[in-house]
Amino acid sequence: MMSPRAGNEHQQIVAELTAILVEVIDRKPWMLRLFQLTDGKLLETGRSTIENGTVLESQVVTLGFRLLPGQPRPQIEVTHTGGQRWII
């Protein structure tokens, strides 16, 4: 989900979904945020920026997500525990 909305307004929208896992792409500044459903609430479980290089590991699916430098905008690396890798 890519949202142009400012602040945390998108969290209210996402909370209404019946999602187990949500990846949010923030653009100012660029950041990936991973939310997972815990006890009926979507809780942020991690953040990945170009600076920190953190891989966001899902507890729901066997995928990891990381923000990478790119032009004209950053890219997202998706990795599977089986060794597959995609850049989107």
C-alpha positions, 0 to 999 in steps of 0.5 A, a space after each residue: 500500500 502506498 499512501 500519499 497521506 500525511 502523518 499516521 492517518 493511513 493507520 486508521 484506514 489499515 486498522 479497518 482492514 482484516 489484514 494479518 500483515 501490512 507493509 507501508 511505504 512512506 515517502 517523506 522520508 523514504 521508509 518501509 514499515 511492517 505492521 502485523 496483527 497481534 491480539 486484534 491490533 495492527 502493531 508496527 514491528 519494524 522500520 527499514 530505511 536506506 540508512 539502516 539497511 534493516 531487513 523486515 522479517 515477517 512472522 506470517 509469511 516467509 518473506 523479508 523486506 528491505 529498502 535499497 538505494 535507487 533512482 529516481 526513487 528507492 527500491 524494495 528488496 523482497 527475499 524468501 527464506 528459500 533463497 529467492 530474491 526480487 527487486 521491486 
